[in-house]
Amino acid sequence: MNHPSTNEPGLKSAAQKIGWFTASCVLVSNIIGGGIFTTTGFMARDLGDPMLILLLWFVGALCALGGAMVYGELGAALPHAGGDYVYLREAYGPLVAFLSGWTSFTIGFGAAVAASAISFSSYALRVVPIEDERGWLAKGLSLSLLWIATLMHCRGVGTGGRMQLLLTTTKVVAIGGLILGGLWAVAGHGDAHLARPTVQQATLGASAIALVIVTYCYLGWNVAGYIAGDIVDPQRTLPKIMIGGTAFVAVIYLLLNVVYLSALSITELAQEPIVPVAEKAAAALWGPQSGRLVAAILSLSIAGAVSAMTWAGPRVYWAMARDGMISPWLARLHPRTAVPARAIVFQSLWASLLILSGTFEQLLVYSGLVLSLFMALTLSTIFRLRRTSVVDIHQYRAPLYPFLPAALVIGAFTLVIYSLIQRPAESLYGAATVLSGIPLYYFWRRPRRQKSIATR
């Protein structure tokens, strides 16, 4: 099968592409959603040790950086739009690649966009504030954010890139102000909280679940691979974008946790309500009115994530359509803007349905398990692709091969197996979602087989 190159006429000219900085903004926004502002409370309740919490966030950073290094090699070797779908197609064939794309549509991007849009409206209504979090106003705000992002990205890479650049830089500046202000405020008493665990002893199981949560918060460092076709010179810049952007996010995550664990004791973090960690820390540092400021930062952060996923996800379905995996209707690029507008609208329609129905909540219960499975499979493609001519020895290569990718693959599969044992019901639903893509794969492949037979 012949696959498009990044220089193929009809994809994009250099003027219609983005540089490394805008691509890094997409990556940073895609990773930093609402998780870092909410999950440390659960870890405080289950672990009871601030230093262990920081250690797990650091371990998560190392895993994400290692994954970014491996993905950097895959992206440099196969710098085409579609990311994981492209790597799995080359290594394991069309069926596994199709199931990866199907999972991206139903869970990885579709459900994640819907959930993020709902979270945006929830936090936005706390800034105003208006008592309508479960009403039509909240759903209207969620849909408005989604379709504004859809419209902007349909108008072209330049317009979408400028919006992404504005959202990301604004939220990074706001988060930076929160970190600096928090560190300044706790400078006199932070060490006392950081060094004071509770009497409980963290179990291995609790630590493993906490690491799963941390890993989920770091997910998204592979997003640059999905939009490789939109980036100038992706073979050279993709590794730098993935590794540099992930390292930047890791620093932000660690510093935010230092602020949380310095502003409040473990006992206070574990008290109800557990979820609004950032707001509780801000209230302890600057008073109860500061909660609106944190809610505004969260709204910005989530809006940037929705925009990034609205940009990246449709590139998977566009690549699948070009390969004949799904309807060729989705393979059409807009004649003026050269973006897959139909694929963008297709994803947003699915996300809108989930926003209105609320069924995305059931999908998110097991999304971490399914996404971890496909991430492990994608990481393992490096072993097969290095044995072919796909990986050029003159391009970027992941360090510590084969130990680094082997450790990451084993770790990811270990988390999957542990989740299967601990959450069998969610695992069954996840397996059903993935396997439901198999009949669709053969349905879409049937016209191609019939056409091939007719031309013999």
C-alpha positions in Angstrom: 0.0 0.0 0.0 1.3 3.4 -0.8 0.9 6.0 1.9 1.1 9.8 1.5 4.2 11.6 2.3 4.3 14.9 4.1 5.4 16.6 0.9 2.6 15.1 -1.3 0.7 17.8 -3.3 -2.8 18.2 -2.1 -2.0 17.9 1.6 -0.6 21.2 2.6 1.9 23.8 1.4 4.4 25.3 3.8 2.3 28.4 4.3 -0.6 26.2 5.5 1.5 24.5 8.2 2.4 25.4 11.8 5.8 25.7 13.5 7.2 23.8 16.4 5.9 26.4 19.0 2.3 26.2 18.0 2.5 22.4 17.8 4.0 22.4 21.3 1.0 24.5 22.4 -1.3 21.8 21.1 0.6 19.2 23.0 0.7 21.2 26.3 -3.0 22.0 26.1 -3.9 18.4 25.3 -2.1 17.1 28.4 -3.2 19.8 30.9 -6.9 19.5 31.3 -8.6 19.3 34.7 -6.9 16.2 36.2 -4.0 18.0 37.7 -6.4 20.4 39.6 -8.5 17.6 41.0 -6.8 14.2 41.5 -4.3 14.9 44.3 -7.1 14.8 46.9 -7.8 11.2 46.1 -4.1 10.4 46.4 -4.0 12.1 49.8 -7.0 10.1 51.0 -5.6 6.7 49.8 -1.9 7.2 50.4 -1.5 9.6 53.3 2.1 10.5 52.6 3.0 13.8 50.7 6.4 12.6 49.7 5.0 9.4 48.2 2.5 11.5 46.3 5.3 13.7 44.9 7.3 10.5 44.1 4.4 9.0 42.1 4.0 12.3 40.1 7.8 12.1 39.4 7.6 8.5 38.3 4.7 9.4 36.1 6.8 12.2 34.6 9.6 9.7 33.8 7.2 7.3 32.2 5.7 10.1 30.1 9.1 11.3 29.0 10.2 7.8 28.1 7.0 7.4 26.1 7.6 10.7 24.4 11.1 9.6 23.4 9.8 6.4 21.8 6.9 8.2 20.1 9.4 10.8 18.9 11.2 8.1 16.9 8.0 6.7 15.6 6.8 10.2 14.5 10.1 11.0 12.8 10.0 7.7 10.9 6.3 8.0 9.9 5.6 11.7 9.9 2.0 11.4 8.6 -1.3 12.6 10.0 -2.9 9.9 12.2 -0.4 9.2 14.9 -0.9 5.9 16.6 -3.2 4.7 13.7 -0.3 5.1 11.3 2.3 3.3 13.5 0.0 0.4 14.2 -0.9 0.1 10.5 2.7 -0.2 9.5 3.6 -2.7 12.3 0.5 -4.9 12.8 -1.7 -4.4 9.8 -5.0 -2.7 9.0 -7.3 -4.5 11.5 -5.4 -3.4 14.6 -5.0 0.1 13.2 -8.7 0.3 12.5 -9.6 -0.8 16.0 -7.2 1.9 17.3 -9.0 4.5 15.2 -12.4 3.2 16.3 -11.3 3.5 19.9 -10.0 7.0 19.3 -13.4 8.0 17.9 -15.6 6.4 20.6 -13.4 7.0 23.6 -10.0 8.6 23.1 -11.3 11.8 21.5 -15.0 11.6 21.2 -15.9 10.9 24.9 -12.9 12.9 26.1 -14.1 16.0 24.2 -17.6 15.6 25.6 -16.4 15.2 29.2 -14.1 18.1 28.9 -16.8 20.4 27.5 -19.1 19.4 30.3 -16.4 20.2 32.8 -15.8 23.5 31.2 -19.4 24.6 31.7 -19.3 23.4 35.3 -16.3 25.6 36.2 -17.5 28.5 34.0 -20.8 28.7 35.9 -18.8 28.8 39.2 -16.9 31.9 38.0 -20.1 33.9 37.4 -21.7 32.1 39.5 -25.0 30.7 38.2 -26.9 27.7 39.7 -27.5 25.7 36.6 -24.7 23.1 36.5 -27.1 20.3 35.5 -29.5 22.4 33.4 -29.7 23.5 29.7 -27.5 26.5 30.3 -24.6 24.3 31.2 -25.2 22.1 28.1 -25.5 25.2 26.0 -22.1 26.4 27.2 -20.6 23.0 26.6 -22.0 22.9 23.0 -21.0 26.5 22.4 -17.4 25.8 23.3 -17.3 22.7 21.2 -18.7 24.3 18.1 -16.7 27.5 18.4 -13.6 25.3 18.4 -15.0 23.2 15.5 -15.6 26.4 13.4 -12.2 27.8 14.1 -10.4 24.6 13.2 -12.5 24.2 10.0 -11.4 27.7 8.9 -7.8 26.4 8.5 -4.7 25.5 10.3 -3.7 29.2 10.6 -6.9 30.2 12.4 -7.0 27.2 14.6 -3.3 27.5 15.4 -3.8 31.2 16.5 -6.7 30.2 18.7 -4.7 27.4 20.2 -1.7 29.6 20.8 -3.8 32.2 22.6 -5.6 29.7 24.8 -2.4 27.8 25.7 -0.2 30.9 26.4 -3.0 32.5 28.5 -3.5 29.4 30.6 0.2 28.7 31.1 0.7 32.3 32.3 -2.3 31.9 34.6 -1.0 28.6 36.0 2.5 30.1 36.3 1.0 32.9 38.4 -0.8 30.4 40.6 2.4 28.4 41.1 4.6 31.5 41.9 2.0 33.1 44.1 1.5 29.8 45.9 5.2 29.2 46.5 5.6 32.7 47.8 2.7 32.3 50.2 3.8 29.0 51.6 7.5 29.9 51.8 7.2 30.3 55.6 5.4 27.1 56.5 5.5 24.7 53.5 8.1 22.3 54.8 6.0 21.4 57.9 3.1 20.1 55.7 5.4 18.4 53.2 7.1 16.4 55.9 4.0 15.3 57.8 2.4 12.1 56.6 -0.6 10.6 58.3 -0.4 7.4 60.4 -1.8 5.2 57.7 0.5 3.0 55.6 -0.1 3.1 51.9 -0.7 -0.3 50.4 0.8 -1.6 47.1 -2.7 -1.7 45.6 -3.5 1.9 46.6 -0.1 3.0 45.2 -0.8 1.2 41.9 -4.2 2.8 41.5 -2.7 6.2 42.3 -0.1 5.6 39.6 -2.8 4.8 37.1 -4.5 8.1 38.0 -1.2 10.0 37.5 -0.5 8.2 34.2 -3.9 9.2 33.0 -3.2 12.9 33.8 0.0 12.7 31.7 -1.8 11.2 28.7 -1.7 13.4 25.6 2.0 13.7 25.0 1.5 11.7 21.7 -0.9 14.2 20.2 1.8 15.9 18.0 1.9 12.7 16.0 -1.7 13.0 15.1 -1.2 16.4 13.5 2.2 15.6 11.9 0.9 16.5 8.5 0.2 20.1 9.8 3.7 20.6 11.1 6.7 22.1 9.2 9.5 19.5 8.9 7.9 16.9 11.2 10.8 14.4 10.9 13.1 16.9 12.6 10.7 18.7 15.0 8.4 16.0 16.2 10.9 14.5 18.7 11.7 17.9 20.1 8.0 18.9 20.4 7.1 15.6 22.2 10.0 15.5 24.6 10.2 19.2 25.3 6.5 19.7 25.7 6.2 16.7 28.0 9.1 17.8 30.2 7.5 21.3 30.5 4.2 19.8 31.6 6.0 17.6 34.1 7.6 20.6 35.8 4.2 22.3 36.0 2.6 19.2 37.5 5.3 18.8 40.1 5.3 22.4 41.2 1.5 22.5 41.4 1.6 19.5 43.7 4.3 21.2 45.9 1.9 24.1 46.3 -1.0 21.8 47.2 0.9 19.8 49.7 2.5 22.9 51.2 -0.7 24.9 51.5 -2.7 22.1 53.1 -2.0 19.1 55.3 -2.7 15.6 54.0 -5.7 15.4 56.3 -7.1 18.6 54.9 -6.6 17.5 51.3 -8.4 14.2 52.1 -11.4 15.9 53.6 -14.6 16.3 51.7 -15.0 17.8 49.2 -12.0 15.9 47.8 -12.2 16.9 44.1 -11.6 20.7 44.1 -8.0 20.5 45.3 -6.7 23.6 43.6 -9.6 25.7 45.0 -9.1 24.4 48.5 -5.4 25.3 48.3 -6.1 28.7 46.9 -8.7 29.4 49.7 -6.1 28.4 52.3 -3.6 30.7 50.8 -5.6 33.8 49.8 -9.1 33.4 51.2 -12.4 31.8 50.0 -13.0 34.4 47.2 -9.9 33.1 45.4 -11.9 30.0 44.3 -13.3 31.9 41.4 -9.8 32.7 40.2 -9.0 29.0 40.2 -12.3 28.2 38.5 -11.4 30.7 35.7 -8.0 29.1 35.3 -9.6 25.7 35.1 -12.1 26.9 32.5 -9.2 28.2 30.3 -7.2 25.0 30.8 -10.2 22.8 29.7 -11.1 25.0 26.8 -7.5 24.6 25.5 -7.8 20.9 25.8 -11.1 20.8 23.9 -9.5 22.8 21.1 -6.5 20.6 21.0 -8.6 17.4 20.8 -10.9 19.0 18.2 -7.8 19.6 16.1 -6.0 16.3 16.6 -8.7 13.6 16.7 -10.2 14.1 13.2 -6.8 13.6 11.6 -7.1 9.9 12.6 -10.4 9.5 10.8 -9.1 11.4 7.8 -6.1 9.1 7.5 -8.4 6.0 7.9 -10.6 7.3 5.1 -7.6 7.9 2.8 -6.7 4.2 3.4 -10.2 3.1 2.5 -10.8 1.9 6.1 -14.0 4.0 6.4 -16.1 6.1 4.1 -14.0 8.1 1.5 -16.4 11.0 2.2 -14.3 11.8 5.3 -11.1 11.8 3.2 -12.0 15.0 1.5 -10.0 18.1 2.4 -11.6 21.5 2.2 -10.6 23.0 -1.1 -9.7 26.4 0.4 -8.3 25.7 3.8 -6.9 22.2 3.2 -8.2 20.8 6.5 -10.3 17.7 7.0 -13.4 19.7 7.8 -15.8 16.8 7.3 -13.9 14.7 9.8 -13.8 17.6 12.3 -17.6 18.0 12.1 -18.1 14.2 12.3 -16.2 14.0 15.6 -18.0 17.1 17.0 -21.4 15.6 16.1 -20.6 12.5 18.1 -19.3 14.6 21.0 -22.4 16.7 20.9 -24.6 13.6 21.2 -22.6 12.5 24.2 -23.0 15.9 25.8 -26.7 15.9 25.4 -27.3 12.2 26.4 -24.7 12.0 29.2 -23.7 8.4 28.1 -20.1 9.6 28.0 -19.8 9.0 31.7 -20.1 5.3 31.2 -17.4 5.4 28.5 -15.0 7.3 30.8 -15.1 4.7 33.5 -13.1 2.3 31.4 -11.4 4.7 29.0 -8.1 4.6 30.9 -7.9 0.8 30.5 -8.6 0.8 26.8 -6.3 3.7 26.1 -3.5 2.1 28.1 -3.9 -1.1 26.1 -3.5 0.7 22.7 -0.6 2.8 24.0 1.2 -0.4 25.0 0.6 -1.8 21.5 1.8 1.4 19.9 5.0 1.5 22.0 5.7 -2.1 21.0 5.7 -1.1 17.3 9.2 0.2 17.6 10.5 -3.3 17.8 8.9 -4.3 14.5 9.6 -1.0 12.7 13.3 -1.0 13.6 13.7 -4.3 11.8 12.4 -2.8 8.6 13.6 0.1 6.5 10.9 2.4 8.0 13.3 3.7 10.7 16.2 5.6 9.2 19.4 5.5 11.2 20.1 9.1 10.4 16.8 10.3 12.0 16.1 10.7 15.7 16.3 7.4 17.6 15.0 6.7 21.2 17.8 6.2 23.7 18.4 3.1 25.8 16.9 0.8 23.1 15.6 -1.9 23.7 15.4 -1.4 27.5 13.4 1.8 27.5 10.6 0.7 25.2 10.5 -2.8 26.8 10.1 -1.3 30.3 7.4 1.0 29.1 5.5 -1.8 27.3 5.8 -4.1 30.3 4.6 -1.3 32.7 1.7 -0.4 30.5 0.5 -4.0 30.1 1.0 -4.5 33.9 -1.4 -1.7 34.6 -3.9 -3.2 32.1 -3.7 -6.6 33.7 -4.1 -5.1 37.2 -7.1 -3.1 36.0 -8.6 -6.3 34.5 -8.3 -8.0 37.9 -9.6 -5.1 40.0 -12.3 -3.8 37.6 -13.6 -6.8 35.6 -17.0 -5.2 34.8 -15.4 -2.1 33.3 -12.9 -4.3 31.5 -15.8 -6.2 29.9 -17.4 -3.0 28.6 -14.1 -1.8 27.3 -13.5 -5.1 25.5 -17.0 -4.9 24.0 -16.4 -1.4 22.7 -13.1 -2.4 21.0 -14.5 -5.6 19.6 -17.6 -3.9 18.2 -15.3 -2.3 15.7 -14.5 -5.6 14.1 -17.8 -6.0 12.1 -17.5 -2.4 11.1 -14.0 -3.1 9.8 -15.2 -5.9 7.6 -18.2 -3.9 6.5 -16.1 -1.1 5.2 -13.5 -3.4 3.6 -16.2 -5.3 1.7 -16.7 -2.8 -1.1 -12.9 -2.7 -1.6 -12.7 -6.5 -1.9 -15.6 -6.6 -4.3 -14.0 -3.8 -6.5 -10.7 -5.7 -6.5 -12.4 -8.9 -7.6 -14.3 -7.0 -10.4 -11.1 -5.6 -11.8 -9.2 -8.9 -12.1 
